[in-house]
Amino acid sequence: MTQANVTFVQSMYAAFSRGDIDTVIQACTPDIEWKSGGRKEDFPSFGVHKGPAEVRDFFRTVAELLEFSEFSPQEFYADRDTVFVLGRYDATLRKNGNRAGSEWCHAFTFRGGKVEKFREFTDTAAFKSAYCGTK
């Protein structure tokens, strides 16, 4: 099942790159827990998002905040019900033109053929600094 889960996650990234957020949401369980980065007060898309509506709001917020110049999932690893992805992104903040980028790790945990948990590990300080206009 691990290779099938890797293929499933790759299809989610492909949907994201096409702007097809509905497909990403449909790949998640109704009780999805989507955790990105650090504290919401440091960067508006950070924090825990529960359920499809909050995950959709996460993607809306990301689209409003950032223009990506790079979003590259690069390495995929699977262990039991979890897929780990290493990658890199670079983006410009729409509100102030500041740039932020980081290597990242995403962890997707599966239940019943869908994603029940997502965790993103990134350089939260870089995004906070860019958002707040500090260097």
N, CA, C and O atoms as CSV, one atom per row, in Angstrom:
chain,resi,resn,atom,element,x,y,z
A,1,MET,N,N,0.813,-1.210,0.000
A,1,MET,CA,C,0.000,0.000,0.000
A,1,MET,C,C,0.854,1.271,0.000
A,1,MET,O,O,0.376,2.336,-0.392
A,2,THR,N,N,2.108,1.167,0.434
A,2,THR,CA,C,2.916,2.376,0.547
A,2,THR,C,C,3.173,3.036,-0.810
A,2,THR,O,O,3.125,4.262,-0.908
A,3,GLN,N,N,3.447,2.245,-1.866
A,3,GLN,CA,C,3.665,2.854,-3.182
A,3,GLN,C,C,2.374,3.484,-3.698
A,3,GLN,O,O,2.413,4.531,-4.343
A,4,ALA,N,N,1.245,2.866,-3.423
A,4,ALA,CA,C,-0.039,3.452,-3.818
A,4,ALA,C,C,-0.249,4.789,-3.101
A,4,ALA,O,O,-0.770,5.737,-3.689
A,5,ASN,N,N,0.153,4.861,-1.845
A,5,ASN,CA,C,0.020,6.120,-1.107
A,5,ASN,C,C,0.940,7.192,-1.677
A,5,ASN,O,O,0.552,8.357,-1.760
A,6,VAL,N,N,2.151,6.815,-2.070
A,6,VAL,CA,C,3.071,7.777,-2.698
A,6,VAL,C,C,2.454,8.305,-3.990
A,6,VAL,O,O,2.457,9.512,-4.230
A,7,THR,N,N,1.931,7.419,-4.813
A,7,THR,CA,C,1.298,7.827,-6.068
A,7,THR,C,C,0.114,8.753,-5.792
A,7,THR,O,O,-0.095,9.730,-6.511
A,8,PHE,N,N,-0.650,8.447,-4.761
A,8,PHE,CA,C,-1.804,9.266,-4.370
A,8,PHE,C,C,-1.341,10.680,-3.989
A,8,PHE,O,O,-1.927,11.667,-4.434
A,9,VAL,N,N,-0.291,10.773,-3.164
A,9,VAL,CA,C,0.234,12.076,-2.753
A,9,VAL,C,C,0.772,12.835,-3.975
A,9,VAL,O,O,0.559,14.042,-4.089
A,10,GLN,N,N,1.449,12.156,-4.865
A,10,GLN,CA,C,1.937,12.815,-6.087
A,10,GLN,C,C,0.773,13.387,-6.892
A,10,GLN,O,O,0.894,14.462,-7.478
A,11,SER,N,N,-0.349,12.677,-6.924
A,11,SER,CA,C,-1.523,13.187,-7.645
A,11,SER,C,C,-2.104,14.418,-6.941
A,11,SER,O,O,-2.649,15.305,-7.597
A,12,MET,N,N,-1.989,14.476,-5.611
A,12,MET,CA,C,-2.446,15.662,-4.876
A,12,MET,C,C,-1.581,16.876,-5.213
A,12,MET,O,O,-2.101,17.975,-5.406
A,13,TYR,N,N,-0.266,16.682,-5.284
A,13,TYR,CA,C,0.615,17.786,-5.679
A,13,TYR,C,C,0.317,18.242,-7.103
A,13,TYR,O,O,0.333,19.439,-7.390
A,14,ALA,N,N,0.048,17.301,-7.987
A,14,ALA,CA,C,-0.293,17.664,-9.372
A,14,ALA,C,C,-1.573,18.489,-9.407
A,14,ALA,O,O,-1.669,19.463,-10.154
A,15,ALA,N,N,-2.555,18.098,-8.600
A,15,ALA,CA,C,-3.811,18.859,-8.531
A,15,ALA,C,C,-3.542,20.265,-8.002
A,15,ALA,O,O,-4.059,21.242,-8.543
A,16,PHE,N,N,-2.738,20.369,-6.949
A,16,PHE,CA,C,-2.396,21.686,-6.397
A,16,PHE,C,C,-1.729,22.552,-7.463
A,16,PHE,O,O,-2.057,23.731,-7.593
A,17,SER,N,N,-0.807,21.985,-8.219
A,17,SER,CA,C,-0.094,22.771,-9.231
A,17,SER,C,C,-1.026,23.256,-10.342
A,17,SER,O,O,-0.748,24.264,-10.992
A,18,ARG,N,N,-2.135,22.538,-10.560
A,18,ARG,CA,C,-3.144,22.962,-11.551
A,18,ARG,C,C,-4.152,23.942,-10.949
A,18,ARG,O,O,-4.991,24.498,-11.658
A,19,GLY,N,N,-4.058,24.147,-9.629
A,19,GLY,CA,C,-5.044,24.992,-8.956
A,19,GLY,C,C,-6.333,24.254,-8.655
A,19,GLY,O,O,-7.352,24.885,-8.373
A,20,ASP,N,N,-6.309,22.935,-8.708
A,20,ASP,CA,C,-7.488,22.100,-8.502
A,20,ASP,C,C,-7.596,21.708,-7.025
A,20,ASP,O,O,-7.311,20.571,-6.648
A,21,ILE,N,N,-8.005,22.658,-6.211
A,21,ILE,CA,C,-8.083,22.439,-4.771
A,21,ILE,C,C,-9.204,21.472,-4.420
A,21,ILE,O,O,-9.112,20.766,-3.415
A,22,ASP,N,N,-10.270,21.423,-5.232
A,22,ASP,CA,C,-11.354,20.464,-4.976
A,22,ASP,C,C,-10.828,19.034,-4.930
A,22,ASP,O,O,-11.244,18.252,-4.074
A,23,THR,N,N,-9.928,18.684,-5.830
A,23,THR,CA,C,-9.351,17.336,-5.845
A,23,THR,C,C,-8.535,17.087,-4.581
A,23,THR,O,O,-8.583,15.991,-4.023
A,24,VAL,N,N,-7.795,18.079,-4.128
A,24,VAL,CA,C,-7.028,17.937,-2.885
A,24,VAL,C,C,-7.980,17.709,-1.715
A,24,VAL,O,O,-7.745,16.824,-0.893
A,25,ILE,N,N,-9.037,18.487,-1.631
A,25,ILE,CA,C,-10.008,18.364,-0.534
A,25,ILE,C,C,-10.678,16.987,-0.577
A,25,ILE,O,O,-10.864,16.361,0.467
A,26,GLN,N,N,-11.038,16.516,-1.760
A,26,GLN,CA,C,-11.692,15.204,-1.896
A,26,GLN,C,C,-10.769,14.057,-1.507
A,26,GLN,O,O,-11.241,12.959,-1.211
A,27,ALA,N,N,-9.464,14.295,-1.504
A,27,ALA,CA,C,-8.488,13.268,-1.126
A,27,ALA,C,C,-8.361,13.125,0.389
A,27,ALA,O,O,-7.637,12.258,0.878
A,28,CYS,N,N,-9.070,13.981,1.132
A,28,CYS,CA,C,-8.967,14.018,2.588
A,28,CYS,C,C,-10.211,13.423,3.255
A,28,CYS,O,O,-11.308,13.429,2.696
A,29,THR,N,N,-9.999,12.910,4.465
A,29,THR,CA,C,-11.129,12.404,5.252
A,29,THR,C,C,-11.972,13.581,5.743
A,29,THR,O,O,-11.482,14.709,5.793
A,30,PRO,N,N,-13.234,13.335,6.106
A,30,PRO,CA,C,-14.084,14.421,6.611
A,30,PRO,C,C,-13.556,15.069,7.898
A,30,PRO,O,O,-13.897,16.210,8.208
A,31,ASP,N,N,-12.720,14.333,8.645
A,31,ASP,CA,C,-12.163,14.884,9.880
A,31,ASP,C,C,-10.679,15.232,9.727
A,31,ASP,O,O,-9.919,15.168,10.693
A,32,ILE,N,N,-10.277,15.597,8.523
A,32,ILE,CA,C,-8.881,15.929,8.233
A,32,ILE,C,C,-8.340,16.943,9.245
A,32,ILE,O,O,-9.029,17.887,9.633
A,33,GLU,N,N,-7.100,16.723,9.658
A,33,GLU,CA,C,-6.374,17.702,10.471
A,33,GLU,C,C,-5.162,18.123,9.664
A,33,GLU,O,O,-4.275,17.310,9.403
A,34,TRP,N,N,-5.118,19.383,9.269
A,34,TRP,CA,C,-4.095,19.928,8.378
A,34,TRP,C,C,-3.303,20.948,9.186
A,34,TRP,O,O,-3.829,22.003,9.537
A,35,LYS,N,N,-2.055,20.644,9.481
A,35,LYS,CA,C,-1.234,21.517,10.317
A,35,LYS,C,C,-0.065,22.049,9.503
A,35,LYS,O,O,0.738,21.287,8.966
A,36,SER,N,N,0.012,23.364,9.425
A,36,SER,CA,C,1.050,24.005,8.633
A,36,SER,C,C,1.871,24.941,9.502
A,36,SER,O,O,1.339,25.846,10.146
A,37,GLY,N,N,3.171,24.707,9.507
A,37,GLY,CA,C,4.099,25.635,10.133
A,37,GLY,C,C,3.855,25.891,11.602
A,37,GLY,O,O,3.601,24.972,12.380
A,38,GLY,N,N,3.937,27.148,11.965
A,38,GLY,CA,C,3.898,27.557,13.356
A,38,GLY,C,C,2.606,28.230,13.766
A,38,GLY,O,O,1.521,27.673,13.602
A,39,ARG,N,N,2.733,29.437,14.302
A,39,ARG,CA,C,1.591,30.134,14.894
A,39,ARG,C,C,0.891,31.028,13.868
A,39,ARG,O,O,1.529,31.712,13.068
A,40,LYS,N,N,-0.436,30.997,13.921
A,40,LYS,CA,C,-1.250,31.799,13.000
A,40,LYS,C,C,-0.924,33.292,13.122
A,40,LYS,O,O,-0.987,34.017,12.129
A,41,GLU,N,N,-0.581,33.753,14.314
A,41,GLU,CA,C,-0.272,35.175,14.486
A,41,GLU,C,C,1.043,35.566,13.808
A,41,GLU,O,O,1.288,36.751,13.580
A,42,ASP,N,N,1.885,34.594,13.486
A,42,ASP,CA,C,3.138,34.872,12.788
A,42,ASP,C,C,2.975,34.886,11.270
A,42,ASP,O,O,3.680,35.604,10.561
A,43,PHE,N,N,2.040,34.086,10.791
A,43,PHE,CA,C,1.778,34.007,9.351
A,43,PHE,C,C,0.370,33.422,9.195
A,43,PHE,O,O,0.094,32.351,9.734
A,44,PRO,N,N,-0.520,34.099,8.474
A,44,PRO,CA,C,-1.937,33.735,8.484
A,44,PRO,C,C,-2.302,32.307,8.078
A,44,PRO,O,O,-3.349,31.812,8.493
A,45,SER,N,N,-1.477,31.634,7.284
A,45,SER,CA,C,-1.848,30.266,6.898
A,45,SER,C,C,-1.287,29.217,7.860
A,45,SER,O,O,-1.616,28.037,7.744
A,46,PHE,N,N,-0.444,29.636,8.807
A,46,PHE,CA,C,0.088,28.690,9.786
A,46,PHE,C,C,-1.012,28.239,10.751
A,46,PHE,O,O,-2.051,28.886,10.879
A,47,GLY,N,N,-0.763,27.141,11.409
A,47,GLY,CA,C,-1.680,26.656,12.441
A,47,GLY,C,C,-2.376,25.378,12.020
A,47,GLY,O,O,-2.043,24.759,11.009
A,48,VAL,N,N,-3.352,25.005,12.827
A,48,VAL,CA,C,-4.106,23.772,12.609
A,48,VAL,C,C,-5.435,24.114,11.943
A,48,VAL,O,O,-6.131,25.043,12.352
A,49,HIS,N,N,-5.772,23.347,10.914
A,49,HIS,CA,C,-7.019,23.527,10.164
A,49,HIS,C,C,-7.738,22.182,10.208
A,49,HIS,O,O,-7.183,21.164,9.794
A,50,LYS,N,N,-8.960,22.177,10.704
A,50,LYS,CA,C,-9.694,20.923,10.867
A,50,LYS,C,C,-10.930,20.902,9.974
A,50,LYS,O,O,-11.719,21.846,9.950
A,51,GLY,N,N,-11.073,19.816,9.253
A,51,GLY,CA,C,-12.217,19.635,8.372
A,51,GLY,C,C,-11.988,20.260,7.010
A,51,GLY,O,O,-11.145,21.144,6.857
A,52,PRO,N,N,-12.743,19.798,6.019
A,52,PRO,CA,C,-12.574,20.274,4.640
A,52,PRO,C,C,-12.738,21.781,4.474
A,52,PRO,O,O,-12.007,22.385,3.689
A,53,ALA,N,N,-13.670,22.405,5.184
A,53,ALA,CA,C,-13.882,23.849,5.021
A,53,ALA,C,C,-12.653,24.632,5.469
A,53,ALA,O,O,-12.257,25.595,4.812
A,54,GLU,N,N,-12.049,24.226,6.582
A,54,GLU,CA,C,-10.866,24.930,7.062
A,54,GLU,C,C,-9.658,24.663,6.167
A,54,GLU,O,O,-8.815,25.543,5.988
A,55,VAL,N,N,-9.567,23.464,5.605
A,55,VAL,CA,C,-8.473,23.176,4.674
A,55,VAL,C,C,-8.639,24.015,3.406
A,55,VAL,O,O,-7.663,24.545,2.876
A,56,ARG,N,N,-9.858,24.133,2.930
A,56,ARG,CA,C,-10.114,24.995,1.770
A,56,ARG,C,C,-9.716,26.440,2.096
A,56,ARG,O,O,-9.130,27.129,1.261
A,57,ASP,N,N,-10.036,26.894,3.313
A,57,ASP,CA,C,-9.665,28.239,3.742
A,57,ASP,C,C,-8.142,28.393,3.785
A,57,ASP,O,O,-7.617,29.448,3.428
A,58,PHE,N,N,-7.431,27.349,4.218
A,58,PHE,CA,C,-5.965,27.356,4.207
A,58,PHE,C,C,-5.455,27.639,2.789
A,58,PHE,O,O,-4.608,28.511,2.599
A,59,PHE,N,N,-5.964,26.908,1.803
A,59,PHE,CA,C,-5.497,27.096,0.423
A,59,PHE,C,C,-5.884,28.467,-0.123
A,59,PHE,O,O,-5.121,29.067,-0.881
A,60,ARG,N,N,-7.055,28.969,0.250
A,60,ARG,CA,C,-7.465,30.317,-0.164
A,60,ARG,C,C,-6.498,31.350,0.411
A,60,ARG,O,O,-6.079,32.274,-0.286
A,61,THR,N,N,-6.148,31.186,1.688
A,61,THR,CA,C,-5.222,32.113,2.339
A,61,THR,C,C,-3.845,32.066,1.682
A,61,THR,O,O,-3.246,33.110,1.426
A,62,VAL,N,N,-3.347,30.874,1.411
A,62,VAL,CA,C,-2.049,30.735,0.737
A,62,VAL,C,C,-2.076,31.449,-0.613
A,62,VAL,O,O,-1.131,32.160,-0.954
A,63,ALA,N,N,-3.146,31.266,-1.379
A,63,ALA,CA,C,-3.247,31.901,-2.703
A,63,ALA,C,C,-3.299,33.427,-2.584
A,63,ALA,O,O,-2.736,34.135,-3.419
A,64,GLU,N,N,-3.970,33.927,-1.552
A,64,GLU,CA,C,-4.049,35.372,-1.351
A,64,GLU,C,C,-2.710,35.953,-0.910
A,64,GLU,O,O,-2.372,37.081,-1.270
A,65,LEU,N,N,-1.946,35.188,-0.132
A,65,LEU,CA,C,-0.695,35.678,0.439
A,65,LEU,C,C,0.505,35.573,-0.490
A,65,LEU,O,O,1.335,36.480,-0.541
A,66,LEU,N,N,0.599,34.467,-1.226
A,66,LEU,CA,C,1.854,34.103,-1.874
A,66,LEU,C,C,1.723,33.901,-3.375
A,66,LEU,O,O,0.716,33.395,-3.870
A,67,GLU,N,N,2.759,34.306,-4.080
A,67,GLU,CA,C,2.933,33.944,-5.477
A,67,GLU,C,C,4.201,33.097,-5.543
A,67,GLU,O,O,5.305,33.599,-5.328
A,68,PHE,N,N,4.036,31.814,-5.840
A,68,PHE,CA,C,5.169,30.890,-5.847
A,68,PHE,C,C,5.986,31.036,-7.126
A,68,PHE,O,O,5.442,31.058,-8.230
A,69,SER,N,N,7.288,31.133,-6.956
A,69,SER,CA,C,8.186,31.034,-8.099
A,69,SER,C,C,8.740,29.615,-8.190
A,69,SER,O,O,9.213,29.192,-9.245
A,70,GLU,N,N,8.679,28.891,-7.087
A,70,GLU,CA,C,9.073,27.482,-7.068
A,70,GLU,C,C,8.243,26.752,-6.025
A,70,GLU,O,O,8.050,27.235,-4.910
A,71,PHE,N,N,7.764,25.597,-6.406
A,71,PHE,CA,C,7.124,24.666,-5.465
A,71,PHE,C,C,7.490,23.282,-5.974
A,71,PHE,O,O,6.908,22.784,-6.937
A,72,SER,N,N,8.465,22.666,-5.311
A,72,SER,CA,C,9.056,21.442,-5.846
A,72,SER,C,C,9.084,20.311,-4.825
A,72,SER,O,O,9.989,20.259,-3.992
A,73,PRO,N,N,8.109,19.406,-4.875
A,73,PRO,CA,C,8.255,18.165,-4.113
A,73,PRO,C,C,9.361,17.347,-4.777
A,73,PRO,O,O,9.306,17.106,-5.983
A,74,GLN,N,N,10.363,16.918,-4.010
A,74,GLN,CA,C,11.540,16.318,-4.627
A,74,GLN,C,C,11.770,14.862,-4.253
A,74,GLN,O,O,12.175,14.071,-5.104
A,75,GLU,N,N,11.523,14.488,-3.009
A,75,GLU,CA,C,11.785,13.122,-2.564
A,75,GLU,C,C,10.569,12.603,-1.817
A,75,GLU,O,O,9.968,13.317,-1.014
A,76,PHE,N,N,10.212,11.351,-2.087
A,76,PHE,CA,C,9.041,10.724,-1.482
A,76,PHE,C,C,9.469,9.458,-0.753
A,76,PHE,O,O,10.182,8.618,-1.304
A,77,TYR,N,N,9.024,9.333,0.493
A,77,TYR,CA,C,9.329,8.159,1.307
A,77,TYR,C,C,8.041,7.695,1.979
A,77,TYR,O,O,7.237,8.510,2.431
A,78,ALA,N,N,7.857,6.395,2.039
A,78,ALA,CA,C,6.647,5.854,2.664
A,78,ALA,C,C,7.020,4.877,3.765
A,78,ALA,O,O,7.965,4.099,3.638
A,79,ASP,N,N,6.260,4.934,4.846
A,79,ASP,CA,C,6.401,3.993,5.948
A,79,ASP,C,C,5.009,3.733,6.501
A,79,ASP,O,O,4.355,4.632,7.030
A,80,ARG,N,N,4.571,2.493,6.371
A,80,ARG,CA,C,3.230,2.080,6.796
A,80,ARG,C,C,2.169,3.013,6.223
A,80,ARG,O,O,1.973,3.039,5.008
A,81,ASP,N,N,1.480,3.781,7.068
A,81,ASP,CA,C,0.369,4.612,6.593
A,81,ASP,C,C,0.752,6.074,6.384
A,81,ASP,O,O,-0.125,6.930,6.271
A,82,THR,N,N,2.059,6.373,6.333
A,82,THR,CA,C,2.492,7.759,6.205
A,82,THR,C,C,3.449,7.921,5.026
A,82,THR,O,O,4.325,7.088,4.796
A,83,VAL,N,N,3.259,9.013,4.288
A,83,VAL,CA,C,4.151,9.392,3.203
A,83,VAL,C,C,4.838,10.694,3.616
A,83,VAL,O,O,4.183,11.660,4.006
A,84,PHE,N,N,6.165,10.699,3.524
A,84,PHE,CA,C,6.972,11.876,3.835
A,84,PHE,C,C,7.522,12.421,2.522
A,84,PHE,O,O,8.005,11.671,1.674
A,85,VAL,N,N,7.439,13.735,2.372
A,85,VAL,CA,C,7.910,14.367,1.148
A,85,VAL,C,C,8.854,15.500,1.525
A,85,VAL,O,O,8.531,16.346,2.359
A,86,LEU,N,N,10.032,15.502,0.894
A,86,LEU,CA,C,10.982,16.591,1.065
A,86,LEU,C,C,10.940,17.453,-0.187
A,86,LEU,O,O,10.878,16.942,-1.305
A,87,GLY,N,N,10.976,18.760,0.012
A,87,GLY,CA,C,10.909,19.645,-1.135
A,87,GLY,C,C,11.396,21.038,-0.819
A,87,GLY,O,O,12.019,21.287,0.213
A,88,ARG,N,N,11.098,21.937,-1.731
A,88,ARG,CA,C,11.519,23.333,-1.608
A,88,ARG,C,C,10.460,24.226,-2.236
A,88,ARG,O,O,9.841,23.875,-3.240
A,89,TYR,N,N,10.268,25.391,-1.623
A,89,TYR,CA,C,9.472,26.424,-2.263
A,89,TYR,C,C,10.095,27.786,-2.036
A,89,TYR,O,O,10.804,28.023,-1.059
A,90,ASP,N,N,9.801,28.678,-2.983
A,90,ASP,CA,C,10.163,30.088,-2.907
A,90,ASP,C,C,8.936,30.862,-3.359
A,90,ASP,O,O,8.242,30.466,-4.295
A,91,ALA,N,N,8.679,31.977,-2.673
A,91,ALA,CA,C,7.478,32.744,-2.992
A,91,ALA,C,C,7.697,34.214,-2.696
A,91,ALA,O,O,8.586,34.595,-1.935
A,92,THR,N,N,6.864,35.023,-3.316
A,92,THR,CA,C,6.818,36.453,-3.055
A,92,THR,C,C,5.500,36.752,-2.359
A,92,THR,O,O,4.442,36.279,-2.776
A,93,LEU,N,N,5.574,37.546,-1.291
A,93,LEU,CA,C,4.356,37.952,-0.605
A,93,LEU,C,C,3.660,39.036,-1.411
A,93,LEU,O,O,4.275,40.031,-1.794
A,94,ARG,N,N,2.399,38.840,-1.659
A,94,ARG,CA,C,1.640,39.778,-2.484
A,94,ARG,C,C,1.495,41.136,-1.798
A,94,ARG,O,O,1.439,42.160,-2.479
A,95,LYS,N,N,1.433,41.166,-0.468
A,95,LYS,CA,C,1.145,42.420,0.238
A,95,LYS,C,C,2.321,43.391,0.271
A,95,LYS,O,O,2.121,44.603,0.355
A,96,ASN,N,N,3.564,42.861,0.205
A,96,ASN,CA,C,4.701,43.766,0.361
A,96,ASN,C,C,5.882,43.465,-0.566
A,96,ASN,O,O,6.880,44.185,-0.542
A,97,GLY,N,N,5.783,42.426,-1.369
A,97,GLY,CA,C,6.850,42.095,-2.303
A,97,GLY,C,C,8.040,41.388,-1.687
A,97,GLY,O,O,8.993,41.059,-2.392
A,98,ASN,N,N,8.004,41.148,-0.379
A,98,ASN,CA,C,9.102,40.417,0.257
A,98,ASN,C,C,9.084,38.966,-0.196
A,98,ASN,O,O,8.043,38.412,-0.550
A,99,ARG,N,N,10.278,38.367,-0.174
A,99,ARG,CA,C,10.408,36.978,-0.607
A,99,ARG,C,C,10.670,36.087,0.600
A,99,ARG,O,O,11.302,36.492,1.575
A,100,ALA,N,N,10.169,34.873,0.502
A,100,ALA,CA,C,10.440,33.854,1.518
A,100,ALA,C,C,10.601,32.525,0.805
A,100,ALA,O,O,9.965,32.262,-0.215
A,101,GLY,N,N,11.456,31.707,1.360
A,101,GLY,CA,C,11.661,30.387,0.792
A,101,GLY,C,C,12.195,29.451,1.847
A,101,GLY,O,O,12.711,29.873,2.883
A,102,SER,N,N,12.061,28.172,1.563
A,102,SER,CA,C,12.515,27.192,2.534
A,102,SER,C,C,12.520,25.807,1.912
A,102,SER,O,O,11.757,25.519,0.990
A,103,GLU,N,N,13.385,24.965,2.430
A,103,GLU,CA,C,13.196,23.539,2.235
A,103,GLU,C,C,12.085,23.143,3.197
A,103,GLU,O,O,11.881,23.801,4.217
A,104,TRP,N,N,11.371,22.080,2.880
A,104,TRP,CA,C,10.278,21.660,3.739
A,104,TRP,C,C,10.151,20.152,3.773
A,104,TRP,O,O,10.710,19.434,2.944
A,105,CYS,N,N,9.395,19.697,4.763
A,105,CYS,CA,C,8.997,18.292,4.858
A,105,CYS,C,C,7.497,18.262,5.080
A,105,CYS,O,O,6.982,18.934,5.974
A,106,HIS,N,N,6.802,17.492,4.275
A,106,HIS,CA,C,5.372,17.262,4.445
A,106,HIS,C,C,5.165,15.810,4.838
A,106,HIS,O,O,5.820,14.916,4.302
A,107,ALA,N,N,4.263,15.577,5.765
A,107,ALA,CA,C,3.905,14.216,6.178
A,107,ALA,C,C,2.402,14.041,6.005
A,107,ALA,O,O,1.606,14.791,6.569
A,108,PHE,N,N,2.027,13.042,5.218
A,108,PHE,CA,C,0.626,12.714,4.954
A,108,PHE,C,C,0.319,11.371,5.621
A,108,PHE,O,O,0.961,10.371,5.302
A,109,THR,N,N,-0.636,11.332,6.528
A,109,THR,CA,C,-1.026,10.087,7.186
A,109,THR,C,C,-2.380,9.650,6.625
A,109,THR,O,O,-3.320,10.441,6.546
A,110,PHE,N,N,-2.459,8.387,6.242
A,110,PHE,CA,C,-3.646,7.840,5.575
A,110,PHE,C,C,-4.520,7.021,6.516
A,110,PHE,O,O,-4.043,6.388,7.458
A,111,ARG,N,N,-5.812,7.059,6.225
A,111,ARG,CA,C,-6.798,6.183,6.857
A,111,ARG,C,C,-7.870,5.892,5.806
A,111,ARG,O,O,-8.478,6.806,5.248
A,112,GLY,N,N,-8.087,4.611,5.551
A,112,GLY,CA,C,-9.141,4.235,4.611
A,112,GLY,C,C,-8.942,4.775,3.210
A,112,GLY,O,O,-9.916,5.066,2.515
A,113,GLY,N,N,-7.694,4.914,2.783
A,113,GLY,CA,C,-7.422,5.363,1.423
A,113,GLY,C,C,-7.456,6.868,1.225
A,113,GLY,O,O,-7.339,7.343,0.095
A,114,LYS,N,N,-7.615,7.633,2.310
A,114,LYS,CA,C,-7.623,9.098,2.223
A,114,LYS,C,C,-6.667,9.672,3.262
A,114,LYS,O,O,-6.249,8.980,4.190
A,115,VAL,N,N,-6.330,10.943,3.092
A,115,VAL,CA,C,-5.428,11.613,4.021
A,115,VAL,C,C,-6.227,12.073,5.236
A,115,VAL,O,O,-7.199,12.818,5.113
A,116,GLU,N,N,-5.796,11.611,6.420
A,116,GLU,CA,C,-6.470,12.035,7.651
A,116,GLU,C,C,-5.671,13.092,8.409
A,116,GLU,O,O,-6.235,13.844,9.204
A,117,LYS,N,N,-4.345,13.154,8.164
A,117,LYS,CA,C,-3.502,14.162,8.804
A,117,LYS,C,C,-2.444,14.631,7.820
A,117,LYS,O,O,-1.867,13.847,7.067
A,118,PHE,N,N,-2.211,15.928,7.853
A,118,PHE,CA,C,-1.128,16.544,7.082
A,118,PHE,C,C,-0.320,17.392,8.044
A,118,PHE,O,O,-0.881,18.122,8.861
A,119,ARG,N,N,1.007,17.296,7.948
A,119,ARG,CA,C,1.909,18.113,8.755
A,119,ARG,C,C,2.945,18.736,7.834
A,119,ARG,O,O,3.529,18.060,6.988
A,120,GLU,N,N,3.166,20.036,8.010
A,120,GLU,CA,C,4.189,20.732,7.243
A,120,GLU,C,C,5.242,21.272,8.201
A,120,GLU,O,O,4.923,21.924,9.196
A,121,PHE,N,N,6.495,20.990,7.885
A,121,PHE,CA,C,7.631,21.496,8.648
A,121,PHE,C,C,8.429,22.385,7.703
A,121,PHE,O,O,8.892,21.935,6.655
A,122,THR,N,N,8.584,23.654,8.084
A,122,THR,CA,C,9.210,24.642,7.209
A,122,THR,C,C,9.959,25.667,8.050
A,122,THR,O,O,9.927,25.604,9.279
A,123,ASP,N,N,10.624,26.596,7.409
A,123,ASP,CA,C,11.315,27.680,8.107
A,123,ASP,C,C,10.295,28.759,8.443
A,123,ASP,O,O,10.103,29.703,7.677
A,124,THR,N,N,9.654,28.615,9.573
A,124,THR,CA,C,8.599,29.551,9.965
A,124,THR,C,C,9.142,30.962,10.171
A,124,THR,O,O,8.443,31.940,9.905
A,125,ALA,N,N,10.379,31.074,10.639
A,125,ALA,CA,C,10.965,32.401,10.864
A,125,ALA,C,C,11.110,33.174,9.554
A,125,ALA,O,O,10.900,34.387,9.530
A,126,ALA,N,N,11.462,32.494,8.475
A,126,ALA,CA,C,11.603,33.161,7.176
A,126,ALA,C,C,10.264,33.736,6.709
A,126,ALA,O,O,10.207,34.846,6.181
A,127,PHE,N,N,9.197,32.979,6.908
A,127,PHE,CA,C,7.884,33.458,6.471
A,127,PHE,C,C,7.361,34.557,7.382
A,127,PHE,O,O,6.756,35.517,6.906
A,128,LYS,N,N,7.584,34.432,8.677
A,128,LYS,CA,C,7.183,35.497,9.604
A,128,LYS,C,C,7.913,36.788,9.262
A,128,LYS,O,O,7.298,37.852,9.199
A,129,SER,N,N,9.218,36.700,9.040
A,129,SER,CA,C,10.020,37.872,8.724
A,129,SER,C,C,9.536,38.545,7.439
A,129,SER,O,O,9.383,39.765,7.396
A,130,ALA,N,N,9.303,37.771,6.417
A,130,ALA,CA,C,8.821,38.330,5.149
A,130,ALA,C,C,7.434,38.966,5.321
A,130,ALA,O,O,7.164,40.034,4.771
A,131,TYR,N,N,6.572,38.312,6.075
A,131,TYR,CA,C,5.212,38.804,6.278
A,131,TYR,C,C,5.221,40.107,7.072
A,131,TYR,O,O,4.495,41.044,6.741
A,132,CYS,N,N,6.040,40.165,8.116
A,132,CYS,CA,C,6.088,41.335,8.986
A,132,CYS,C,C,6.971,42.442,8.442
A,132,CYS,O,O,6.978,43.551,8.977
A,133,GLY,N,N,7.725,42.148,7.371
A,133,GLY,CA,C,8.567,43.153,6.763
A,133,GLY,C,C,9.888,43.354,7.466
A,133,GLY,O,O,10.535,44.386,7.291
A,134,THR,N,N,10.304,42.366,8.274
A,134,THR,CA,C,11.591,42.457,8.956
A,134,THR,C,C,12.599,41.595,8.256
A,134,THR,O,O,12.225,40.661,7.548
A,135,LYS,N,N,13.856,41.877,8.431
A,135,LYS,CA,C,14.923,41.083,7.805
A,135,LYS,C,C,15.818,40.498,8.860
A,135,LYS,O,O,16.777,39.797,8.538
